[in-house]
Amino acid sequence: MNENNETLSRGFTLMGLFTHDKASGFFFGVISAVFFMAMIANGVMIFLINIDPHLHTPMYFLLSHLSLIDTLYISTIVPKMLVDYLMGERTISFIACTAQCFLYMGFMGAEFFLLGLMAYDRYVAICNPLRYPVLICWRVCWMILASSWFGGALDSFLLTPITMSLPFCASHQINHFFCEAPTMLRLACGDKTTYETVMYVCCVAMLLIPFSVVTASYTRILITVHQMTSAEGRKKAFATCSSHMIVVTLFYGAALYTYMLPQSYHTPIKDKVFSAFYTILTPLLNPLIYSLRNRDVMGALKRVVARC
């Protein structure tokens, strides 16, 4: 009880992604640029998909919500990190740390599910195009979206209370740039069995199952593409699928390292690098790979610019 009271009053100290050396200014500039580019790219995607009737299709509906999740996701972590660097302030209160942990796990969980279901959407569109209007109707789209948000919320409501209710009797210095659950666990003492059990179940449900759906869907897509008679069509499809798989592998791979690899394989530097992949880089790559390279999206952008 005394340890919990002390945590509530003292809060935590985030060691951050930057160290105040000569290279820190460069990294600050890069991450600032990535953040603003991600916000603009995702904002443009949401705007175009909502304003252009040509993009009112199930695929772009799901993409607009992926952009929304990415916008919320990166905004939960990066602004605090950038402001702390500028102000020379590294402290975070217990309540703010709990809120950050809750929000990032919710948005991350929603994206895990949504990416898996979007891969299934592409599988149906390419491998069973005649059945696509039946299998992926608007009712199914809303069910996909609702299940993604429900899965993310469930992850937050399960893991956040367990993580933040543990007694933090070790150092209150978090060697990370945000309040990530596995890092918080290293500061805690007491029985962690409940947390580890719930985390294992959540990882299987939210990481391994969606990643398996993505892998199976794109494997079937690649087989179908390989059987195409048009060489140019095969080339374009392979280029699209490979870029999608690279982004998805970065996202799921970094998360699998963070949440499923035994702690003996972790180091603070590795943890920060892998976390940066799925919290900072992925929200920028998603709109660039999935949407802004798309002919329909570029056409919508040209129509909007022409009307201005």
C-alpha positions as a printed NumPy array, in Angstrom:
array([[  0.   ,   0.   ,   0.   ],
       [  2.816,   2.42 ,   0.845],
       [  4.502,   1.621,  -2.476],
       [  1.269,   2.345,  -4.388],
       [  0.779,   5.633,  -2.538],
       [  4.369,   6.637,  -3.301],
       [  3.835,   5.802,  -7.009],
       [  0.67 ,   7.904,  -7.115],
       [  2.459,  10.892,  -5.603],
       [  5.814,  10.595,  -7.413],
       [  4.778,   9.257, -10.789],
       [  7.496,   8.051, -13.156],
       [ 10.466,   9.372, -15.102],
       [ 10.617,   8.53 , -18.799],
       [ 14.214,   8.13 , -19.955],
       [ 13.029,   8.838, -23.508],
       [ 14.182,   7.929, -26.97 ],
       [ 16.666,  10.8  , -27.108],
       [ 19.83 ,  11.249, -25.136],
       [ 21.025,  14.819, -24.994],
       [ 24.05 ,  14.384, -27.203],
       [ 24.926,  15.726, -30.665],
       [ 22.746,  13.195, -32.498],
       [ 19.646,  13.824, -30.399],
       [ 18.729,  16.981, -32.343],
       [ 18.879,  15.061, -35.609],
       [ 16.654,  12.25 , -34.29 ],
       [ 14.253,  14.814, -32.865],
       [ 13.969,  16.44 , -36.3  ],
       [ 13.427,  13.103, -38.053],
       [ 10.728,  11.948, -35.647],
       [  9.026,  15.355, -35.759],
       [  8.944,  15.152, -39.564],
       [  7.607,  11.582, -39.471],
       [  4.902,  12.602, -36.997],
       [  3.664,  15.571, -39.03 ],
       [  3.847,  13.63 , -42.306],
       [  1.839,  10.787, -40.736],
       [ -0.79 ,  13.22 , -39.446],
       [ -1.081,  14.918, -42.842],
       [ -1.116,  11.674, -44.878],
       [ -3.742,  10.036, -42.68 ],
       [ -5.785,  13.235, -42.523],
       [ -5.767,  13.527, -46.328],
       [ -6.854,   9.877, -46.621],
       [ -9.791,  10.348, -44.247],
       [-10.834,  13.562, -46.014],
       [-10.656,  12.119, -49.55 ],
       [-12.482,   8.89 , -48.707],
       [-15.304,  10.789, -47.017],
       [-15.682,  13.512, -49.653],
       [-15.286,  11.563, -52.911],
       [-18.235,   9.284, -53.915],
       [-15.902,   7.104, -56.033],
       [-14.187,   5.978, -52.812],
       [-17.383,   5.021, -50.986],
       [-16.603,   1.314, -51.192],
       [-15.971,  -1.29 , -48.464],
       [-12.209,  -1.348, -49.055],
       [-11.793,   2.416, -48.703],
       [-14.216,   2.505, -45.784],
       [-11.876,   0.158, -43.897],
       [ -8.827,   2.14 , -45.041],
       [-10.32 ,   5.379, -43.704],
       [-10.725,   3.792, -40.287],
       [ -7.183,   2.422, -40.44 ],
       [ -6.035,   6.013, -41.002],
       [ -8.161,   7.166, -38.058],
       [ -6.619,   4.539, -35.77 ],
       [ -3.104,   5.474, -36.928],
       [ -3.801,   9.159, -36.269],
       [ -5.04 ,   8.471, -32.744],
       [ -2.313,   5.922, -32.117],
       [  0.676,   8.105, -32.981],
       [ -0.913,  11.094, -31.183],
       [ -1.   ,   9.107, -27.941],
       [  2.785,   8.723, -27.803],
       [  4.823,  11.068, -29.997],
       [  3.622,  14.571, -28.926],
       [  4.456,  13.86 , -25.276],
       [  7.915,  12.602, -26.3  ],
       [  8.654,  15.669, -28.462],
       [  7.408,  18.171, -25.87 ],
       [  9.443,  16.485, -23.137],
       [ 12.592,  16.827, -25.234],
       [ 11.971,  20.527, -25.923],
       [ 11.069,  21.351, -22.321],
       [ 13.746,  19.146, -20.78 ],
       [ 10.988,  17.494, -18.757],
       [ 10.825,  13.708, -18.391],
       [  8.299,  13.114, -15.64 ],
       [  4.864,  11.607, -16.172],
       [  2.204,  11.239, -13.502],
       [  0.758,   7.867, -12.568],
       [ -2.65 ,   8.849, -14.01 ],
       [ -1.139,  10.097, -17.278],
       [  0.963,   6.944, -17.567],
       [ -2.127,   4.776, -16.985],
       [ -4.1  ,   6.74 , -19.588],
       [ -1.296,   6.429, -22.141],
       [ -0.989,   2.696, -21.497],
       [ -4.757,   2.237, -21.832],
       [ -5.069,   4.242, -25.059],
       [ -2.082,   2.83 , -26.899],
       [ -3.076,  -0.767, -26.135],
       [ -6.619,  -0.075, -27.325],
       [ -5.542,   1.516, -30.602],
       [ -2.831,  -1.072, -31.192],
       [ -5.249,  -3.942, -30.546],
       [ -7.84 ,  -2.437, -32.89 ],
       [ -5.213,  -2.162, -35.63 ],
       [ -4.07 ,  -5.768, -35.152],
       [ -7.595,  -7.012, -35.79 ],
       [ -8.364,  -4.524, -38.566],
       [ -5.239,  -5.379, -40.59 ],
       [ -6.088,  -9.079, -40.382],
       [ -9.662,  -8.503, -41.529],
       [ -8.525,  -6.14 , -44.289],
       [ -6.249,  -8.897, -45.602],
       [ -9.295, -11.173, -45.77 ],
       [-11.141,  -8.405, -47.666],
       [ -8.347,  -8.315, -50.279],
       [ -8.356, -12.128, -50.496],
       [-12.085, -12.166, -51.293],
       [-11.747,  -9.291, -53.787],
       [ -8.948, -10.98 , -55.753],
       [ -9.64 , -14.708, -55.313],
       [-13.465, -14.649, -55.24 ],
       [-14.456, -11.426, -57.043],
       [-17.934, -12.649, -58.039],
       [-18.848, -13.333, -54.411],
       [-17.292, -10.111, -53.091],
       [-20.549,  -8.063, -52.982],
       [-22.155, -10.819, -50.9  ],
       [-19.247, -11.678, -48.587],
       [-18.075,  -8.075, -48.016],
       [-21.274,  -6.05 , -47.874],
       [-21.749,  -2.908, -45.781],
       [-23.178,  -4.886, -42.886],
       [-20.034,  -7.052, -42.84 ],
       [-17.859,  -3.917, -42.975],
       [-19.527,  -2.497, -39.886],
       [-19.124,  -5.862, -38.156],
       [-15.406,  -5.869, -39.063],
       [-15.01 ,  -2.361, -37.683],
       [-16.977,  -3.076, -34.517],
       [-15.048,  -6.293, -33.812],
       [-11.735,  -4.456, -34.259],
       [-12.639,  -1.723, -31.78 ],
       [-14.137,  -4.262, -29.38 ],
       [-10.942,  -6.356, -29.483],
       [ -8.792,  -3.29 , -28.832],
       [-11.013,  -2.112, -25.97 ],
       [-10.999,  -5.58 , -24.419],
       [ -7.199,  -5.624, -24.52 ],
       [ -7.044,  -2.245, -22.767],
       [ -9.58 ,  -3.122, -20.084],
       [ -7.861,  -6.428, -19.36 ],
       [ -4.18 ,  -5.462, -19.34 ],
       [ -4.124,  -1.866, -18.097],
       [ -5.689,  -2.502, -14.653],
       [ -3.492,  -5.565, -14.104],
       [ -0.317,  -3.718, -15.123],
       [ -0.933,  -0.512, -13.213],
       [ -2.239,  -2.198, -10.042],
       [  1.072,  -3.981,  -9.454],
       [  3.285,  -2.479,  -6.711],
       [  6.175,  -0.554,  -8.278],
       [  8.847,  -1.117,  -5.656],
       [ 11.832,  -0.894,  -8.017],
       [ 13.13 ,   2.279,  -9.632],
       [ 10.517,   4.69 , -10.953],
       [ 12.659,   5.395, -14.009],
       [ 11.075,   3.949, -17.171],
       [ 13.857,   3.211, -19.651],
       [ 11.571,   3.863, -22.61 ],
       [  9.867,   6.727, -24.435],
       [  6.321,   5.851, -23.304],
       [  4.496,   3.731, -20.732],
       [  4.601,   0.397, -22.549],
       [  3.191,  -2.506, -20.541],
       [  6.188,  -4.902, -20.716],
       [  8.541,  -2.111, -19.636],
       [  6.259,  -1.188, -16.752],
       [  6.236,  -4.817, -15.677],
       [ 10.017,  -4.742, -15.141],
       [  9.556,  -2.027, -12.509],
       [  6.933,  -4.005, -10.645],
       [  7.405,  -6.485,  -7.848],
       [  5.093,  -9.078,  -6.41 ],
       [  3.246, -11.893,  -8.153],
       [  3.098, -11.306, -11.918],
       [  1.478, -14.645, -12.816],
       [ -1.944, -13.14 , -13.572],
       [ -0.439, -10.532, -15.873],
       [  1.68 , -13.071, -17.742],
       [ -1.292, -15.408, -18.231],
       [ -3.579, -12.656, -19.534],
       [ -0.796, -11.281, -21.729],
       [ -0.183, -14.717, -23.261],
       [ -3.901, -15.161, -24.071],
       [ -4.132, -11.635, -25.519],
       [ -1.03 , -12.151, -27.661],
       [ -2.394, -15.365, -29.133],
       [ -5.79 , -13.766, -29.835],
       [ -4.558, -10.372, -31.022],
       [ -1.192, -11.128, -32.617],
       [ -0.85 , -14.709, -33.756],
       [ -4.407, -15.209, -35.042],
       [ -4.608, -11.944, -37.085],
       [ -1.058, -12.455, -38.389],
       [ -1.988, -16.005, -39.438],
       [ -5.035, -14.617, -41.276],
       [ -2.823, -12.047, -43.026],
       [ -0.25 , -14.675, -44.017],
       [ -2.872, -17.139, -45.265],
       [ -4.775, -14.439, -47.184],
       [ -1.716, -13.067, -48.967],
       [ -0.423, -16.574, -49.711],
       [ -3.705, -17.343, -51.488],
       [ -3.561, -13.975, -53.238],
       [ -0.006, -14.619, -54.49 ],
       [ -1.004, -18.054, -55.77 ],
       [ -3.945, -16.54 , -57.636],
       [ -1.786, -13.731, -59.026],
       [  0.844, -16.238, -60.173],
       [ -1.832, -17.948, -62.261],
       [ -2.721, -14.735, -64.123],
       [ -2.119, -14.797, -67.864],
       [ -1.141, -11.112, -68.059],
       [  2.524, -10.541, -67.254],
       [  1.899,  -6.843, -66.567],
       [ -0.997,  -7.685, -64.255],
       [  1.16 , -10.161, -62.35 ],
       [  3.933,  -7.607, -61.974],
       [  1.614,  -4.919, -60.574],
       [ -0.142,  -7.338, -58.229],
       [  3.147,  -8.728, -56.905],
       [  4.462,  -5.201, -56.307],
       [  1.296,  -4.248, -54.391],
       [  1.178,  -7.443, -52.318],
       [  4.878,  -7.317, -51.451],
       [  4.654,  -3.714, -50.22 ],
       [  1.613,  -4.605, -48.116],
       [  3.407,  -7.615, -46.636],
       [  6.5  ,  -5.56 , -45.773],
       [  4.428,  -3.053, -43.764],
       [  2.375,  -5.767, -42.058],
       [  5.501,  -7.784, -41.208],
       [  7.144,  -4.713, -39.667],
       [  4.072,  -4.02 , -37.564],
       [  3.343,  -7.55 , -36.388],
       [  7.018,  -8.562, -36.196],
       [  7.943,  -5.662, -33.919],
       [  4.928,  -6.364, -31.71 ],
       [  5.725, -10.091, -31.534],
       [  9.251,  -9.223, -30.374],
       [  7.943,  -6.861, -27.708],
       [  5.159,  -8.99 , -26.287],
       [  6.049, -12.636, -26.942],
       [  9.841, -12.935, -26.881],
       [ 11.235, -13.972, -23.46 ],
       [ 12.602, -11.101, -21.384],
       [ 16.121, -12.554, -21.523],
       [ 16.3  , -11.52 , -25.203],
       [ 15.337,  -7.914, -24.513],
       [ 17.565,  -4.889, -24.049],
       [ 16.427,  -1.267, -23.564],
       [ 17.87 ,  -0.19 , -26.931],
       [ 16.204,  -3.051, -28.82 ],
       [ 12.91 ,  -2.397, -27.067],
       [ 12.955,   1.268, -28.089],
       [ 13.858,   0.49 , -31.712],
       [ 11.194,  -2.189, -32.152],
       [  8.567,  -0.067, -30.405],
       [  9.417,   2.858, -32.693],
       [  8.647,   0.653, -35.715],
       [  5.039,   0.023, -34.776],
       [  4.271,   3.246, -32.892],
       [  5.98 ,   5.855, -35.098],
       [  6.917,   4.389, -38.491],
       [  3.851,   2.249, -39.255],
       [  1.31 ,   5.123, -38.975],
       [  3.254,   6.884, -41.743],
       [  3.78 ,   3.834, -43.949],
       [  0.167,   2.636, -43.857],
       [ -1.392,   5.552, -45.799],
       [  1.574,   5.699, -48.196],
       [  1.528,   1.978, -49.013],
       [ -2.157,   1.141, -48.809],
       [ -3.711,   4.278, -50.218],
       [ -1.741,   7.208, -51.572],
       [  0.009,   4.994, -54.157],
       [ -3.445,   3.918, -55.322],
       [ -4.754,   5.208, -58.669],
       [ -8.277,   5.788, -57.301],
       [ -6.992,   7.855, -54.386],
       [ -4.751,   9.961, -56.601],
       [ -7.687,  10.506, -58.943],
       [ -9.808,  11.691, -56.009],
       [ -7.014,  14.027, -54.92 ],
       [ -6.803,  15.53 , -58.434],
       [-10.585,  16.044, -58.51 ],
       [-10.533,  17.833, -55.154],
       [ -7.624,  20.067, -56.234],
       [ -9.404,  20.848, -59.539],
       [-12.493,  22.028, -57.645],
       [-10.467,  24.395, -55.446]])
